[in-house]
């Protein structure tokens, strides 16, 4: 059992966009102690990209670089060279959670090397390729966690948004089938100009095109919520914005609500049961308006549509980096507060 009064020691393995967002969210949270980050690149470059962000702006609080340490108040965070799982002895740092934000290690035996190196648990920022101990989406299955869990996935920002909308709709109106389209900001693995790649469409310029892409969000949700097996599908479009995404859902329901009734359900959810995970707005927002929002979704009341008395269309927005990073930290806190 964990000591719930003790700070949670976390290490960030991979200091790209998600890693830096996690750092920004965690470093001044009194529950966390960031003991180390690991990434390829010089400490000067990592420090520079941490304190100056093209999407979220410059940090107001001073973070100094002293040799191979980032210094923030009383915290001294070790900056370690990039490595593969198992190469960094987490046991010497008393690491409670390693957040593997590299996106590169997606097999259980790879991730387990963090455990063998002394980490108590690993949270991975993507969905692994094989079976792990737990996939957690807040608002859906965080109550299912167990003390024996060691390798945990936060799935993806799109999967979380899709799953949470499905949960609300199914609880109130019984989902028969659903089709989703995620309109997603471009990602770091896309080229700025046309370049040869494995995927033909994704070889085209991310800043010049709307690019159709696949998404595994429906399949992941079917695993977590087997009642939807065979009922879901979807597609993604990567678009030329650096941040801010949305999930457009068309849903066939047993009971089709009016737009006003559906909006009332989502507004109530945002104020009560799902307050920390769902935002609600009637404002005419666009993608940049959700930058920095911590919720899993921000439901767009103006976009709700019903046609033929049998199809519902809904739109929810999300900051695909910031909100997702907040859910990763929420998952860590859930394991810690439950004494697991």
C-alpha positions in Angstrom: 0.0 0.0 0.0 1.3 3.5 -0.8 1.7 6.4 1.7 -0.9 8.9 0.4 0.8 11.8 2.3 4.0 11.2 0.4 4.8 13.0 -2.8 4.5 11.0 -6.0 7.9 10.6 -7.7 7.5 10.6 -11.4 10.0 10.3 -14.3 9.2 11.5 -17.8 10.7 9.2 -20.4 10.5 11.1 -23.7 10.4 14.9 -23.6 8.4 15.7 -26.8 5.1 17.5 -26.8 3.3 15.2 -24.3 6.3 15.0 -22.0 6.7 18.8 -21.9 2.9 19.3 -21.3 3.1 16.8 -18.4 6.0 18.7 -17.0 4.2 22.0 -17.2 1.1 20.5 -15.5 3.0 18.7 -12.8 6.0 20.8 -11.7 3.9 23.1 -9.5 1.4 20.6 -8.4 2.2 19.8 -4.7 1.4 16.1 -5.2 4.1 15.5 -7.7 7.9 15.4 -7.5 9.5 15.2 -10.9 12.8 13.4 -10.3 14.0 12.9 -13.9 13.4 13.4 -17.6 15.1 11.4 -20.3 15.4 12.4 -23.9 17.8 12.6 -26.8 19.3 16.1 -27.2 21.3 18.5 -25.3 19.9 19.8 -21.9 20.1 23.3 -23.3 17.7 22.4 -26.1 15.3 20.6 -23.7 15.3 23.6 -21.4 14.7 26.0 -24.3 11.7 24.0 -25.6 10.2 23.6 -22.2 10.1 27.3 -21.3 9.2 28.5 -24.7 6.3 26.7 -26.4 4.8 27.8 -29.8 1.3 26.7 -28.7 1.1 27.3 -25.0 3.5 30.3 -24.7 6.3 31.1 -22.4 6.4 29.9 -18.8 6.0 32.7 -16.3 7.8 30.9 -13.5 11.6 30.7 -13.7 13.1 27.3 -14.5 16.9 27.4 -14.6 19.3 24.9 -16.2 22.2 24.0 -13.9 24.5 21.5 -15.6 22.3 18.4 -16.1 19.5 19.6 -13.9 16.4 21.7 -14.3 15.8 23.7 -11.1 12.4 24.9 -10.2 12.1 26.1 -6.6 13.2 23.3 -4.4 12.9 20.7 -7.2 16.1 19.5 -9.0 15.1 17.4 -12.0 17.8 15.3 -13.5 18.1 15.5 -17.3 19.3 12.1 -18.5 20.4 11.1 -22.0 17.8 9.4 -24.1 17.7 5.6 -23.7 15.7 2.5 -24.2 13.6 1.1 -21.4 15.7 -0.7 -18.8 18.8 1.4 -19.3 18.0 3.9 -16.6 18.1 2.6 -13.0 14.8 4.0 -11.7 15.3 2.1 -8.4 18.1 4.6 -7.4 15.6 7.5 -7.7 12.7 5.8 -5.9 10.5 6.4 -9.0 6.8 5.6 -8.4 5.7 6.1 -12.0 7.5 6.3 -15.3 5.5 8.1 -17.9 6.7 6.6 -21.2 5.8 9.4 -23.6 8.2 8.4 -26.4 5.5 6.7 -28.4 8.2 4.3 -29.6 7.9 1.4 -27.1 4.5 -0.3 -27.6 5.2 -3.9 -26.6 4.6 -5.2 -23.1 8.1 -6.8 -22.8 9.7 -3.5 -23.8 7.7 -1.5 -21.3 8.2 -4.1 -18.6 11.9 -3.2 -18.6 11.0 0.0 -16.8 9.6 -2.2 -14.0 12.7 -4.4 -14.0 14.8 -1.2 -13.6 12.9 -0.3 -10.5 9.9 1.7 -11.4 6.8 0.7 -9.5 4.4 1.5 -12.5 4.6 2.6 -16.1 2.0 4.9 -17.7 2.3 4.8 -21.5 1.0 7.6 -23.6 -0.2 5.4 -26.5 -2.0 2.1 -26.9 0.4 -0.8 -26.7 0.4 -3.4 -29.5 -0.3 -6.3 -27.1 -2.1 -6.9 -23.8 -1.1 -4.9 -20.8 -2.5 -4.7 -17.3 -5.0 -1.8 -17.8 -6.2 0.8 -20.2 -7.8 3.7 -18.3 -10.3 6.3 -19.5 -11.6 8.6 -16.8 -15.4 8.7 -16.7 -15.5 5.2 -18.1 -13.4 2.6 -16.2 -11.1 4.3 -13.7 -12.9 2.4 -10.9 -11.6 -0.9 -12.4 -8.0 -0.3 -11.4 -6.2 -2.9 -9.3 -3.2 -2.9 -7.0 -1.5 -5.4 -9.2 -1.5 -3.1 -12.3 2.0 -2.2 -13.4 1.7 -1.2 -17.1 -1.1 1.1 -17.8 -2.1 2.9 -21.0 -4.0 6.3 -21.3 -5.1 5.2 -24.8 -5.2 8.5 -26.8 -6.9 11.9 -26.7 -9.3 10.9 -29.5 -10.2 7.5 -27.9 -10.9 9.3 -24.6 -13.1 11.9 -26.3 -15.0 9.3 -28.3 -15.5 6.9 -25.4 -16.7 9.6 -23.0 -19.3 10.8 -25.5 -20.5 7.2 -26.1 -20.8 6.6 -22.4 -23.1 9.7 -21.9 -25.2 8.9 -25.0 -25.6 5.3 -24.1 -26.5 5.9 -20.5 -29.3 8.3 -21.5 -30.5 7.2 -24.9 -29.1 3.7 -25.7 -26.6 3.7 -28.6 -27.4 1.3 -31.5 -24.5 2.4 -33.8 -22.0 5.2 -34.0 -19.7 6.6 -36.6 -17.0 9.1 -35.7 -14.8 11.5 -37.6 -11.9 13.1 -35.7 -10.6 16.3 -37.2 -7.2 16.3 -35.7 -4.3 18.8 -35.5 -1.2 17.7 -37.4 1.3 15.5 -35.5 5.1 15.5 -35.1 5.5 12.5 -37.4 4.1 14.3 -40.4 6.3 16.1 -42.9 6.1 19.8 -43.4 6.7 19.3 -47.1 5.9 16.4 -49.3 8.3 13.6 -48.5 8.6 9.9 -49.1 6.9 7.9 -46.3 5.4 4.5 -45.7 1.8 5.8 -45.9 1.1 7.6 -49.2 -1.3 10.1 -47.9 0.8 10.9 -44.8 3.7 11.6 -47.1 2.1 14.8 -48.1 2.7 18.2 -46.4 0.9 18.5 -43.0 0.6 22.3 -43.3 -0.8 22.3 -46.9 -3.4 19.5 -46.8 -6.4 17.9 -45.1 -5.1 14.4 -44.9 -7.4 11.3 -44.4 -6.0 9.0 -41.8 -7.0 5.8 -39.9 -7.9 5.8 -36.2 -8.0 2.8 -33.9 -10.2 4.6 -31.4 -13.4 2.6 -32.2 -11.5 -0.8 -31.8 -10.1 0.3 -28.4 -13.5 1.4 -27.2 -15.0 -1.9 -28.2 -12.3 -3.7 -26.1 -13.0 -1.5 -23.1 -16.8 -1.5 -23.5 -17.7 -4.8 -25.2 -21.4 -3.8 -25.3 -20.4 -1.7 -28.4 -18.7 -4.5 -30.3 -19.5 -4.4 -34.0 -21.4 -1.1 -33.6 -18.6 1.4 -34.1 -16.3 2.7 -36.8 -14.5 5.9 -37.7 -12.0 7.9 -39.7 -9.5 10.7 -38.9 -8.5 13.8 -40.8 -5.3 15.6 -40.0 -5.6 19.3 -40.7 -3.2 22.2 -40.9 -3.5 23.5 -37.3 -0.9 22.9 -34.6 -3.3 22.2 -31.8 -7.0 21.8 -31.1 -9.1 18.9 -32.4 -12.7 17.7 -32.5 -14.7 14.5 -32.7 -17.8 14.7 -35.0 -20.1 11.8 -34.2 -23.2 10.5 -36.0 -25.2 8.2 -33.7 -28.2 6.0 -34.1 -30.0 5.7 -30.8 -32.9 3.7 -29.3 -34.4 7.0 -28.2 -33.5 10.1 -30.2 -33.6 13.3 -28.1 -34.3 16.8 -29.3 -31.2 19.0 -29.6 -32.4 20.9 -26.6 -32.8 17.7 -24.5 -29.3 16.4 -25.6 -27.6 19.7 -24.8 -29.3 19.7 -21.4 -27.9 16.3 -20.6 -24.4 17.4 -21.5 -24.6 20.6 -19.7 -25.7 18.8 -16.5 -22.9 16.3 -16.9 -20.4 19.1 -17.2 -21.6 20.6 -13.9 -22.0 17.5 -11.9 -20.9 13.9 -12.4 -18.3 14.6 -15.2 -17.4 18.1 -14.1 -13.6 17.5 -14.4 -13.8 15.7 -17.7 -16.5 17.5 -19.7 -16.9 21.1 -20.6 -19.9 22.6 -22.2 -20.4 25.7 -24.3 -23.0 27.5 -26.3 -20.5 29.9 -27.7 -19.5 29.8 -31.4 -16.0 28.4 -30.6 -13.3 27.3 -33.0 -10.3 25.0 -32.5 -7.9 27.6 -31.0 -10.5 28.4 -28.3 -9.8 25.0 -26.6 -6.1 25.4 -26.4 -5.2 24.9 -22.7 -8.5 23.4 -21.7 -8.0 20.5 -19.3 -11.2 18.6 -19.9 -11.4 15.4 -22.0 -14.0 17.1 -24.2 -15.7 20.5 -24.6 -19.2 19.8 -25.9 -20.4 22.3 -28.6 -24.1 22.9 -27.9 -24.4 25.0 -31.1 -23.5 22.0 -33.3 -26.1 19.5 -32.1 -28.3 18.2 -35.0 -31.1 15.7 -35.4 -32.3 14.4 -38.8 -35.1 12.1 -39.8 -35.9 11.6 -36.1 -33.3 8.8 -36.0 -29.8 10.2 -36.4 -28.0 12.5 -33.9 -24.9 14.5 -34.8 -22.7 15.9 -32.0 -19.5 17.8 -31.9 -17.0 17.9 -29.1 -13.6 19.8 -29.0 -10.5 18.9 -27.1 -6.9 20.1 -26.7 -5.3 16.9 -28.0 -2.1 17.5 -26.0 -2.9 19.4 -22.8 -6.2 17.6 -21.8 -4.7 14.2 -22.5 -1.6 15.0 -20.4 -3.9 16.1 -17.6 -5.7 12.7 -17.8 -2.3 10.9 -17.5 -1.6 12.7 -14.3 -5.2 12.1 -13.1 -4.6 8.4 -13.6 -1.4 8.5 -11.5 -3.3 10.3 -8.7 -6.1 7.7 -8.9 -3.7 4.9 -8.2 -2.0 6.8 -5.5 -5.1 8.1 -3.6 -6.6 4.6 -3.5 -3.5 3.3 -1.8 -2.6 1.2 -4.7 
